[in-house]
Amino acid sequence: MKRQRGPSKAWKPEEPLEPETSPLQLYTGQGTKGVLCEWYLKEVGLDAEMIRLDRTLKEQRSDSFREVNPFMRLPTLVDGDLRLAESGAILLYLADKYGGLNTPEDRAVAAKWVFFGQTTLMDVFFVEDQTELQPDTLQALEEVVASRDYLIGSRFSVADAAVGHALRYIDLSFTKVNFSSYPSIQEYMKRINGRAAYQSART
């Protein structure tokens, strides 16, 4: 386990986790959607402690981490007494508490896009019986981003984090996807991928 803030130390899975030193902690690991949550934390300006577990050493299966998340899944957010898993839930919690979602309508629209990014959009590339929906899904998204810089209003939001991350993952995983047929999506991806918080979370 590596902690981003302060000097890191070697950690053995059987050792107890250190006491909390930050109001917000994100347990994450390579190859997980923790990078998405880390990105959004940076976007809303939260100084969270990043605790990186090495999945190759099965650190997420330790008794200590089971106390944080019995399902042993990454990412997991700790905010005071709250222990929250599932990246979509983490995103929506952070957006609701820190990201300016002020009404039920705001929350519903944000949830729509988070679910779209993590299910609808991903499914048409990764679920075999839904791949025929790729062109229609991308064309619908193309029309949305052709008329605006961001998915909700004029500013970056949790919706853009979820959908932008999904598009980036698809682009890296499927070299045969011809995004040149969707110029507005291409421009949207450049705009999202160029954000300082995104670049920082990737390093």
mmCIF file of the C-alpha atoms, coordinates in Angstrom:
data_MODEL
# 
_entry.id   MODEL 
# 
loop_
_atom_site.group_PDB 
_atom_site.id 
_atom_site.type_symbol 
_atom_site.label_atom_id 
_atom_site.label_alt_id 
_atom_site.label_comp_id 
_atom_site.label_asym_id 
_atom_site.label_entity_id 
_atom_site.label_seq_id 
_atom_site.pdbx_PDB_ins_code 
_atom_site.Cartn_x 
_atom_site.Cartn_y 
_atom_site.Cartn_z 
_atom_site.occupancy 
_atom_site.B_iso_or_equiv 
_atom_site.pdbx_formal_charge 
_atom_site.auth_seq_id 
_atom_site.auth_comp_id 
_atom_site.auth_asym_id 
_atom_site.auth_atom_id 
_atom_site.pdbx_PDB_model_num 
ATOM 1   C CA . MET A 1 1   ? 0.000   0.000  0.000   1.00 0.00 ? 1   MET A CA 1 
ATOM 2   C CA . LYS A 1 2   ? 1.252   3.452  -0.865  1.00 0.00 ? 2   LYS A CA 1 
ATOM 3   C CA . ARG A 1 3   ? -0.089  6.691  0.531   1.00 0.00 ? 3   ARG A CA 1 
ATOM 4   C CA . GLN A 1 4   ? 0.281   9.682  -1.730  1.00 0.00 ? 4   GLN A CA 1 
ATOM 5   C CA . ARG A 1 5   ? 0.470   12.362 0.952   1.00 0.00 ? 5   ARG A CA 1 
ATOM 6   C CA . GLY A 1 6   ? 3.557   12.236 3.135   1.00 0.00 ? 6   GLY A CA 1 
ATOM 7   C CA . PRO A 1 7   ? 6.371   9.671  2.975   1.00 0.00 ? 7   PRO A CA 1 
ATOM 8   C CA . SER A 1 8   ? 5.259   6.207  1.917   1.00 0.00 ? 8   SER A CA 1 
ATOM 9   C CA . LYS A 1 9   ? 6.330   3.084  3.732   1.00 0.00 ? 9   LYS A CA 1 
ATOM 10  C CA . ALA A 1 10  ? 6.348   -0.599 2.979   1.00 0.00 ? 10  ALA A CA 1 
ATOM 11  C CA . TRP A 1 11  ? 3.116   -2.235 4.048   1.00 0.00 ? 11  TRP A CA 1 
ATOM 12  C CA . LYS A 1 12  ? 2.256   -5.857 4.640   1.00 0.00 ? 12  LYS A CA 1 
ATOM 13  C CA . PRO A 1 13  ? -1.344  -7.010 4.119   1.00 0.00 ? 13  PRO A CA 1 
ATOM 14  C CA . GLU A 1 14  ? -1.566  -8.452 7.642   1.00 0.00 ? 14  GLU A CA 1 
ATOM 15  C CA . GLU A 1 15  ? -0.670  -5.105 9.228   1.00 0.00 ? 15  GLU A CA 1 
ATOM 16  C CA . PRO A 1 16  ? -3.470  -2.795 10.419  1.00 0.00 ? 16  PRO A CA 1 
ATOM 17  C CA . LEU A 1 17  ? -4.059  0.280  8.330   1.00 0.00 ? 17  LEU A CA 1 
ATOM 18  C CA . GLU A 1 18  ? -2.746  3.522  9.737   1.00 0.00 ? 18  GLU A CA 1 
ATOM 19  C CA . PRO A 1 19  ? -5.194  5.869  11.457  1.00 0.00 ? 19  PRO A CA 1 
ATOM 20  C CA . GLU A 1 20  ? -6.920  8.324  9.169   1.00 0.00 ? 20  GLU A CA 1 
ATOM 21  C CA . THR A 1 21  ? -4.891  11.460 8.525   1.00 0.00 ? 21  THR A CA 1 
ATOM 22  C CA . SER A 1 22  ? -7.226  13.155 6.055   1.00 0.00 ? 22  SER A CA 1 
ATOM 23  C CA . PRO A 1 23  ? -10.986 13.777 6.157   1.00 0.00 ? 23  PRO A CA 1 
ATOM 24  C CA . LEU A 1 24  ? -11.197 12.131 2.732   1.00 0.00 ? 24  LEU A CA 1 
ATOM 25  C CA . GLN A 1 25  ? -9.359  8.984  1.731   1.00 0.00 ? 25  GLN A CA 1 
ATOM 26  C CA . LEU A 1 26  ? -9.553  7.128  -1.554  1.00 0.00 ? 26  LEU A CA 1 
ATOM 27  C CA . TYR A 1 27  ? -8.392  3.520  -1.670  1.00 0.00 ? 27  TYR A CA 1 
ATOM 28  C CA . THR A 1 28  ? -7.433  2.831  -5.241  1.00 0.00 ? 28  THR A CA 1 
ATOM 29  C CA . GLY A 1 29  ? -5.247  0.609  -7.380  1.00 0.00 ? 29  GLY A CA 1 
ATOM 30  C CA . GLN A 1 30  ? -3.836  0.246  -10.849 1.00 0.00 ? 30  GLN A CA 1 
ATOM 31  C CA . GLY A 1 31  ? -6.316  -0.932 -13.450 1.00 0.00 ? 31  GLY A CA 1 
ATOM 32  C CA . THR A 1 32  ? -9.380  0.229  -11.506 1.00 0.00 ? 32  THR A CA 1 
ATOM 33  C CA . LYS A 1 33  ? -11.794 3.127  -11.848 1.00 0.00 ? 33  LYS A CA 1 
ATOM 34  C CA . GLY A 1 34  ? -10.008 4.721  -8.943  1.00 0.00 ? 34  GLY A CA 1 
ATOM 35  C CA . VAL A 1 35  ? -8.324  7.012  -11.468 1.00 0.00 ? 35  VAL A CA 1 
ATOM 36  C CA . LEU A 1 36  ? -11.771 8.316  -12.418 1.00 0.00 ? 36  LEU A CA 1 
ATOM 37  C CA . CYS A 1 37  ? -12.623 9.112  -8.809  1.00 0.00 ? 37  CYS A CA 1 
ATOM 38  C CA . GLU A 1 38  ? -9.191  10.655 -8.254  1.00 0.00 ? 38  GLU A CA 1 
ATOM 39  C CA . TRP A 1 39  ? -9.723  12.849 -11.305 1.00 0.00 ? 39  TRP A CA 1 
ATOM 40  C CA . TYR A 1 40  ? -13.070 14.108 -10.053 1.00 0.00 ? 40  TYR A CA 1 
ATOM 41  C CA . LEU A 1 41  ? -11.698 14.753 -6.566  1.00 0.00 ? 41  LEU A CA 1 
ATOM 42  C CA . LYS A 1 42  ? -9.103  17.008 -8.170  1.00 0.00 ? 42  LYS A CA 1 
ATOM 43  C CA . GLU A 1 43  ? -11.747 18.726 -10.295 1.00 0.00 ? 43  GLU A CA 1 
ATOM 44  C CA . VAL A 1 44  ? -13.738 19.776 -7.237  1.00 0.00 ? 44  VAL A CA 1 
ATOM 45  C CA . GLY A 1 45  ? -10.586 20.817 -5.397  1.00 0.00 ? 45  GLY A CA 1 
ATOM 46  C CA . LEU A 1 46  ? -10.637 18.245 -2.604  1.00 0.00 ? 46  LEU A CA 1 
ATOM 47  C CA . ASP A 1 47  ? -7.386  17.375 -0.868  1.00 0.00 ? 47  ASP A CA 1 
ATOM 48  C CA . ALA A 1 48  ? -7.986  13.666 -0.448  1.00 0.00 ? 48  ALA A CA 1 
ATOM 49  C CA . GLU A 1 49  ? -5.391  11.139 0.638   1.00 0.00 ? 49  GLU A CA 1 
ATOM 50  C CA . MET A 1 50  ? -4.719  8.536  -2.043  1.00 0.00 ? 50  MET A CA 1 
ATOM 51  C CA . ILE A 1 51  ? -4.039  5.077  -0.633  1.00 0.00 ? 51  ILE A CA 1 
ATOM 52  C CA . ARG A 1 52  ? -2.825  2.825  -3.410  1.00 0.00 ? 52  ARG A CA 1 
ATOM 53  C CA . LEU A 1 53  ? -3.196  -0.915 -2.909  1.00 0.00 ? 53  LEU A CA 1 
ATOM 54  C CA . ASP A 1 54  ? -1.143  -3.316 -4.997  1.00 0.00 ? 54  ASP A CA 1 
ATOM 55  C CA . ARG A 1 55  ? -3.562  -5.808 -6.487  1.00 0.00 ? 55  ARG A CA 1 
ATOM 56  C CA . THR A 1 56  ? -0.712  -8.018 -7.699  1.00 0.00 ? 56  THR A CA 1 
ATOM 57  C CA . LEU A 1 57  ? 0.104   -8.567 -4.015  1.00 0.00 ? 57  LEU A CA 1 
ATOM 58  C CA . LYS A 1 58  ? -3.615  -8.995 -3.226  1.00 0.00 ? 58  LYS A CA 1 
ATOM 59  C CA . GLU A 1 59  ? -3.469  -6.143 -0.730  1.00 0.00 ? 59  GLU A CA 1 
ATOM 60  C CA . GLN A 1 60  ? -7.166  -5.512 -1.327  1.00 0.00 ? 60  GLN A CA 1 
ATOM 61  C CA . ARG A 1 61  ? -7.892  -8.950 0.166   1.00 0.00 ? 61  ARG A CA 1 
ATOM 62  C CA . SER A 1 62  ? -6.217  -8.226 3.494   1.00 0.00 ? 62  SER A CA 1 
ATOM 63  C CA . ASP A 1 63  ? -8.185  -8.341 6.734   1.00 0.00 ? 63  ASP A CA 1 
ATOM 64  C CA . SER A 1 64  ? -7.395  -4.675 7.274   1.00 0.00 ? 64  SER A CA 1 
ATOM 65  C CA . PHE A 1 65  ? -8.961  -3.597 3.997   1.00 0.00 ? 65  PHE A CA 1 
ATOM 66  C CA . ARG A 1 66  ? -11.937 -5.911 4.531   1.00 0.00 ? 66  ARG A CA 1 
ATOM 67  C CA . GLU A 1 67  ? -12.763 -3.735 7.530   1.00 0.00 ? 67  GLU A CA 1 
ATOM 68  C CA . VAL A 1 68  ? -12.996 -0.786 5.155   1.00 0.00 ? 68  VAL A CA 1 
ATOM 69  C CA . ASN A 1 69  ? -14.814 -2.654 2.386   1.00 0.00 ? 69  ASN A CA 1 
ATOM 70  C CA . PRO A 1 70  ? -15.999 -6.244 3.028   1.00 0.00 ? 70  PRO A CA 1 
ATOM 71  C CA . PHE A 1 71  ? -16.400 -6.745 -0.725  1.00 0.00 ? 71  PHE A CA 1 
ATOM 72  C CA . MET A 1 72  ? -12.680 -6.005 -1.192  1.00 0.00 ? 72  MET A CA 1 
ATOM 73  C CA . ARG A 1 73  ? -13.301 -3.809 -4.223  1.00 0.00 ? 73  ARG A CA 1 
ATOM 74  C CA . LEU A 1 74  ? -11.463 -0.752 -5.445  1.00 0.00 ? 74  LEU A CA 1 
ATOM 75  C CA . PRO A 1 75  ? -12.018 2.143  -5.453  1.00 0.00 ? 75  PRO A CA 1 
ATOM 76  C CA . THR A 1 76  ? -13.429 2.813  -1.989  1.00 0.00 ? 76  THR A CA 1 
ATOM 77  C CA . LEU A 1 77  ? -13.949 6.278  -0.536  1.00 0.00 ? 77  LEU A CA 1 
ATOM 78  C CA . VAL A 1 78  ? -13.750 7.075  3.172   1.00 0.00 ? 78  VAL A CA 1 
ATOM 79  C CA . ASP A 1 79  ? -15.348 10.329 4.319   1.00 0.00 ? 79  ASP A CA 1 
ATOM 80  C CA . GLY A 1 80  ? -15.597 10.383 8.095   1.00 0.00 ? 80  GLY A CA 1 
ATOM 81  C CA . ASP A 1 81  ? -17.795 7.451  9.096   1.00 0.00 ? 81  ASP A CA 1 
ATOM 82  C CA . LEU A 1 82  ? -18.872 6.786  5.515   1.00 0.00 ? 82  LEU A CA 1 
ATOM 83  C CA . ARG A 1 83  ? -17.316 3.878  3.624   1.00 0.00 ? 83  ARG A CA 1 
ATOM 84  C CA . LEU A 1 84  ? -18.448 3.993  0.019   1.00 0.00 ? 84  LEU A CA 1 
ATOM 85  C CA . ALA A 1 85  ? -17.589 1.631  -2.832  1.00 0.00 ? 85  ALA A CA 1 
ATOM 86  C CA . GLU A 1 86  ? -18.569 1.580  -6.530  1.00 0.00 ? 86  GLU A CA 1 
ATOM 87  C CA . SER A 1 87  ? -17.127 4.375  -8.642  1.00 0.00 ? 87  SER A CA 1 
ATOM 88  C CA . GLY A 1 88  ? -20.510 5.628  -9.844  1.00 0.00 ? 88  GLY A CA 1 
ATOM 89  C CA . ALA A 1 89  ? -21.775 5.956  -6.284  1.00 0.00 ? 89  ALA A CA 1 
ATOM 90  C CA . ILE A 1 90  ? -18.562 7.718  -5.277  1.00 0.00 ? 90  ILE A CA 1 
ATOM 91  C CA . LEU A 1 91  ? -18.867 10.187 -8.148  1.00 0.00 ? 91  LEU A CA 1 
ATOM 92  C CA . LEU A 1 92  ? -22.481 11.018 -7.355  1.00 0.00 ? 92  LEU A CA 1 
ATOM 93  C CA . TYR A 1 93  ? -21.779 11.372 -3.639  1.00 0.00 ? 93  TYR A CA 1 
ATOM 94  C CA . LEU A 1 94  ? -18.914 13.776 -4.289  1.00 0.00 ? 94  LEU A CA 1 
ATOM 95  C CA . ALA A 1 95  ? -20.962 15.726 -6.815  1.00 0.00 ? 95  ALA A CA 1 
ATOM 96  C CA . ASP A 1 96  ? -23.910 15.966 -4.439  1.00 0.00 ? 96  ASP A CA 1 
ATOM 97  C CA . LYS A 1 97  ? -21.791 17.079 -1.480  1.00 0.00 ? 97  LYS A CA 1 
ATOM 98  C CA . TYR A 1 98  ? -19.106 19.143 -3.178  1.00 0.00 ? 98  TYR A CA 1 
ATOM 99  C CA . GLY A 1 99  ? -19.988 19.547 -6.855  1.00 0.00 ? 99  GLY A CA 1 
ATOM 100 C CA . GLY A 1 100 ? -22.948 21.896 -6.831  1.00 0.00 ? 100 GLY A CA 1 
ATOM 101 C CA . LEU A 1 101 ? -25.943 19.592 -7.281  1.00 0.00 ? 101 LEU A CA 1 
ATOM 102 C CA . ASN A 1 102 ? -28.609 21.719 -5.637  1.00 0.00 ? 102 ASN A CA 1 
ATOM 103 C CA . THR A 1 103 ? -31.941 20.200 -6.653  1.00 0.00 ? 103 THR A CA 1 
ATOM 104 C CA . PRO A 1 104 ? -33.458 16.762 -7.279  1.00 0.00 ? 104 PRO A CA 1 
ATOM 105 C CA . GLU A 1 105 ? -33.471 17.646 -10.967 1.00 0.00 ? 105 GLU A CA 1 
ATOM 106 C CA . ASP A 1 106 ? -29.729 18.398 -10.883 1.00 0.00 ? 106 ASP A CA 1 
ATOM 107 C CA . ARG A 1 107 ? -29.073 15.074 -9.188  1.00 0.00 ? 107 ARG A CA 1 
ATOM 108 C CA . ALA A 1 108 ? -31.249 13.158 -11.632 1.00 0.00 ? 108 ALA A CA 1 
ATOM 109 C CA . VAL A 1 109 ? -29.553 14.621 -14.704 1.00 0.00 ? 109 VAL A CA 1 
ATOM 110 C CA . ALA A 1 110 ? -26.115 13.969 -13.224 1.00 0.00 ? 110 ALA A CA 1 
ATOM 111 C CA . ALA A 1 111 ? -27.095 10.378 -12.414 1.00 0.00 ? 111 ALA A CA 1 
ATOM 112 C CA . LYS A 1 112 ? -28.408 9.905  -15.953 1.00 0.00 ? 112 LYS A CA 1 
ATOM 113 C CA . TRP A 1 113 ? -25.027 10.766 -17.443 1.00 0.00 ? 113 TRP A CA 1 
ATOM 114 C CA . VAL A 1 114 ? -23.004 8.808  -14.889 1.00 0.00 ? 114 VAL A CA 1 
ATOM 115 C CA . PHE A 1 115 ? -25.114 5.710  -15.586 1.00 0.00 ? 115 PHE A CA 1 
ATOM 116 C CA . PHE A 1 116 ? -24.876 6.363  -19.326 1.00 0.00 ? 116 PHE A CA 1 
ATOM 117 C CA . GLY A 1 117 ? -21.089 6.508  -19.169 1.00 0.00 ? 117 GLY A CA 1 
ATOM 118 C CA . GLN A 1 118 ? -20.701 3.440  -16.982 1.00 0.00 ? 118 GLN A CA 1 
ATOM 119 C CA . THR A 1 119 ? -23.415 1.236  -18.478 1.00 0.00 ? 119 THR A CA 1 
ATOM 120 C CA . THR A 1 120 ? -25.106 2.296  -21.732 1.00 0.00 ? 120 THR A CA 1 
ATOM 121 C CA . LEU A 1 121 ? -21.988 3.595  -23.467 1.00 0.00 ? 121 LEU A CA 1 
ATOM 122 C CA . MET A 1 122 ? -19.691 0.849  -22.220 1.00 0.00 ? 122 MET A CA 1 
ATOM 123 C CA . ASP A 1 123 ? -22.222 -1.899 -22.924 1.00 0.00 ? 123 ASP A CA 1 
ATOM 124 C CA . VAL A 1 124 ? -22.451 -1.180 -26.650 1.00 0.00 ? 124 VAL A CA 1 
ATOM 125 C CA . PHE A 1 125 ? -18.728 -1.934 -26.877 1.00 0.00 ? 125 PHE A CA 1 
ATOM 126 C CA . PHE A 1 126 ? -18.288 -4.671 -24.288 1.00 0.00 ? 126 PHE A CA 1 
ATOM 127 C CA . VAL A 1 127 ? -21.593 -6.622 -24.315 1.00 0.00 ? 127 VAL A CA 1 
ATOM 128 C CA . GLU A 1 128 ? -21.771 -8.759 -27.429 1.00 0.00 ? 128 GLU A CA 1 
ATOM 129 C CA . ASP A 1 129 ? -25.513 -8.602 -28.043 1.00 0.00 ? 129 ASP A CA 1 
ATOM 130 C CA . GLN A 1 130 ? -25.497 -4.791 -27.836 1.00 0.00 ? 130 GLN A CA 1 
ATOM 131 C CA . THR A 1 131 ? -22.664 -3.945 -30.223 1.00 0.00 ? 131 THR A CA 1 
ATOM 132 C CA . GLU A 1 132 ? -25.098 -3.267 -33.056 1.00 0.00 ? 132 GLU A CA 1 
ATOM 133 C CA . LEU A 1 133 ? -26.197 -0.204 -31.095 1.00 0.00 ? 133 LEU A CA 1 
ATOM 134 C CA . GLN A 1 134 ? -22.758 1.438  -31.335 1.00 0.00 ? 134 GLN A CA 1 
ATOM 135 C CA . PRO A 1 135 ? -23.513 3.731  -34.307 1.00 0.00 ? 135 PRO A CA 1 
ATOM 136 C CA . ASP A 1 136 ? -26.833 4.953  -32.924 1.00 0.00 ? 136 ASP A CA 1 
ATOM 137 C CA . THR A 1 137 ? -25.391 5.523  -29.457 1.00 0.00 ? 137 THR A CA 1 
ATOM 138 C CA . LEU A 1 138 ? -22.375 7.441  -30.733 1.00 0.00 ? 138 LEU A CA 1 
ATOM 139 C CA . GLN A 1 139 ? -24.502 9.482  -33.125 1.00 0.00 ? 139 GLN A CA 1 
ATOM 140 C CA . ALA A 1 140 ? -26.854 10.482 -30.314 1.00 0.00 ? 140 ALA A CA 1 
ATOM 141 C CA . LEU A 1 141 ? -23.884 11.564 -28.201 1.00 0.00 ? 141 LEU A CA 1 
ATOM 142 C CA . GLU A 1 142 ? -22.392 13.360 -31.200 1.00 0.00 ? 142 GLU A CA 1 
ATOM 143 C CA . GLU A 1 143 ? -25.522 15.482 -31.500 1.00 0.00 ? 143 GLU A CA 1 
ATOM 144 C CA . VAL A 1 144 ? -25.433 16.372 -27.808 1.00 0.00 ? 144 VAL A CA 1 
ATOM 145 C CA . VAL A 1 145 ? -21.806 17.515 -27.716 1.00 0.00 ? 145 VAL A CA 1 
ATOM 146 C CA . ALA A 1 146 ? -22.125 19.296 -31.059 1.00 0.00 ? 146 ALA A CA 1 
ATOM 147 C CA . SER A 1 147 ? -24.293 21.906 -29.364 1.00 0.00 ? 147 SER A CA 1 
ATOM 148 C CA . ARG A 1 148 ? -22.374 22.450 -26.125 1.00 0.00 ? 148 ARG A CA 1 
ATOM 149 C CA . ASP A 1 149 ? -18.903 22.246 -24.623 1.00 0.00 ? 149 ASP A CA 1 
ATOM 150 C CA . TYR A 1 150 ? -19.994 20.095 -21.686 1.00 0.00 ? 150 TYR A CA 1 
ATOM 151 C CA . LEU A 1 151 ? -22.849 17.697 -21.035 1.00 0.00 ? 151 LEU A CA 1 
ATOM 152 C CA . ILE A 1 152 ? -24.596 19.757 -18.348 1.00 0.00 ? 152 ILE A CA 1 
ATOM 153 C CA . GLY A 1 153 ? -24.655 23.503 -18.818 1.00 0.00 ? 153 GLY A CA 1 
ATOM 154 C CA . SER A 1 154 ? -21.547 25.453 -19.747 1.00 0.00 ? 154 SER A CA 1 
ATOM 155 C CA . ARG A 1 155 ? -19.126 24.034 -17.166 1.00 0.00 ? 155 ARG A CA 1 
ATOM 156 C CA . PHE A 1 156 ? -17.414 20.721 -16.519 1.00 0.00 ? 156 PHE A CA 1 
ATOM 157 C CA . SER A 1 157 ? -19.372 18.438 -14.184 1.00 0.00 ? 157 SER A CA 1 
ATOM 158 C CA . VAL A 1 158 ? -19.443 14.905 -12.855 1.00 0.00 ? 158 VAL A CA 1 
ATOM 159 C CA . ALA A 1 159 ? -21.255 13.941 -16.066 1.00 0.00 ? 159 ALA A CA 1 
ATOM 160 C CA . ASP A 1 160 ? -18.179 14.809 -18.110 1.00 0.00 ? 160 ASP A CA 1 
ATOM 161 C CA . ALA A 1 161 ? -15.926 12.836 -15.780 1.00 0.00 ? 161 ALA A CA 1 
ATOM 162 C CA . ALA A 1 162 ? -18.016 9.680  -16.204 1.00 0.00 ? 162 ALA A CA 1 
ATOM 163 C CA . VAL A 1 163 ? -18.578 9.957  -19.948 1.00 0.00 ? 163 VAL A CA 1 
ATOM 164 C CA . GLY A 1 164 ? -15.108 11.314 -20.699 1.00 0.00 ? 164 GLY A CA 1 
ATOM 165 C CA . HIS A 1 165 ? -13.480 8.444  -18.825 1.00 0.00 ? 165 HIS A CA 1 
ATOM 166 C CA . ALA A 1 166 ? -15.617 5.904  -20.686 1.00 0.00 ? 166 ALA A CA 1 
ATOM 167 C CA . LEU A 1 167 ? -14.740 7.406  -24.067 1.00 0.00 ? 167 LEU A CA 1 
ATOM 168 C CA . ARG A 1 168 ? -11.052 7.392  -23.213 1.00 0.00 ? 168 ARG A CA 1 
ATOM 169 C CA . TYR A 1 169 ? -11.225 3.748  -22.127 1.00 0.00 ? 169 TYR A CA 1 
ATOM 170 C CA . ILE A 1 170 ? -13.079 2.775  -25.304 1.00 0.00 ? 170 ILE A CA 1 
ATOM 171 C CA . ASP A 1 171 ? -10.590 4.675  -27.450 1.00 0.00 ? 171 ASP A CA 1 
ATOM 172 C CA . LEU A 1 172 ? -7.656  2.872  -25.828 1.00 0.00 ? 172 LEU A CA 1 
ATOM 173 C CA . SER A 1 173 ? -9.325  -0.549 -25.922 1.00 0.00 ? 173 SER A CA 1 
ATOM 174 C CA . PHE A 1 174 ? -10.819 -0.561 -29.405 1.00 0.00 ? 174 PHE A CA 1 
ATOM 175 C CA . THR A 1 175 ? -8.360  0.623  -32.020 1.00 0.00 ? 175 THR A CA 1 
ATOM 176 C CA . LYS A 1 176 ? -10.937 0.007  -34.754 1.00 0.00 ? 176 LYS A CA 1 
ATOM 177 C CA . VAL A 1 177 ? -13.357 2.614  -33.439 1.00 0.00 ? 177 VAL A CA 1 
ATOM 178 C CA . ASN A 1 178 ? -13.396 5.349  -36.058 1.00 0.00 ? 178 ASN A CA 1 
ATOM 179 C CA . PHE A 1 179 ? -14.123 8.462  -34.060 1.00 0.00 ? 179 PHE A CA 1 
ATOM 180 C CA . SER A 1 180 ? -13.364 10.546 -37.158 1.00 0.00 ? 180 SER A CA 1 
ATOM 181 C CA . SER A 1 181 ? -16.978 9.906  -38.115 1.00 0.00 ? 181 SER A CA 1 
ATOM 182 C CA . TYR A 1 182 ? -17.941 11.805 -34.968 1.00 0.00 ? 182 TYR A CA 1 
ATOM 183 C CA . PRO A 1 183 ? -15.987 15.086 -35.073 1.00 0.00 ? 183 PRO A CA 1 
ATOM 184 C CA . SER A 1 184 ? -17.844 16.666 -32.167 1.00 0.00 ? 184 SER A CA 1 
ATOM 185 C CA . ILE A 1 185 ? -17.041 13.678 -29.949 1.00 0.00 ? 185 ILE A CA 1 
ATOM 186 C CA . GLN A 1 186 ? -13.405 13.978 -31.008 1.00 0.00 ? 186 GLN A CA 1 
ATOM 187 C CA . GLU A 1 187 ? -13.340 17.644 -29.994 1.00 0.00 ? 187 GLU A CA 1 
ATOM 188 C CA . TYR A 1 188 ? -15.129 16.840 -26.758 1.00 0.00 ? 188 TYR A CA 1 
ATOM 189 C CA . MET A 1 189 ? -12.560 14.152 -25.932 1.00 0.00 ? 189 MET A CA 1 
ATOM 190 C CA . LYS A 1 190 ? -9.690  16.572 -26.601 1.00 0.00 ? 190 LYS A CA 1 
ATOM 191 C CA . ARG A 1 191 ? -11.323 19.147 -24.350 1.00 0.00 ? 191 ARG A CA 1 
ATOM 192 C CA . ILE A 1 192 ? -11.848 16.647 -21.531 1.00 0.00 ? 192 ILE A CA 1 
ATOM 193 C CA . ASN A 1 193 ? -8.492  14.871 -21.840 1.00 0.00 ? 193 ASN A CA 1 
ATOM 194 C CA . GLY A 1 194 ? -6.653  18.178 -21.828 1.00 0.00 ? 194 GLY A CA 1 
ATOM 195 C CA . ARG A 1 195 ? -7.918  19.227 -18.424 1.00 0.00 ? 195 ARG A CA 1 
ATOM 196 C CA . ALA A 1 196 ? -5.195  19.722 -15.821 1.00 0.00 ? 196 ALA A CA 1 
ATOM 197 C CA . ALA A 1 197 ? -6.979  17.594 -13.214 1.00 0.00 ? 197 ALA A CA 1 
ATOM 198 C CA . TYR A 1 198 ? -7.289  14.712 -15.659 1.00 0.00 ? 198 TYR A CA 1 
ATOM 199 C CA . GLN A 1 199 ? -3.614  14.880 -16.570 1.00 0.00 ? 199 GLN A CA 1 
ATOM 200 C CA . SER A 1 200 ? -2.653  15.041 -12.892 1.00 0.00 ? 200 SER A CA 1 
ATOM 201 C CA . ALA A 1 201 ? -4.767  12.001 -11.995 1.00 0.00 ? 201 ALA A CA 1 
ATOM 202 C CA . ARG A 1 202 ? -3.149  9.936  -14.743 1.00 0.00 ? 202 ARG A CA 1 
ATOM 203 C CA . THR A 1 203 ? 0.408   10.532 -13.508 1.00 0.00 ? 203 THR A CA 1 
# 
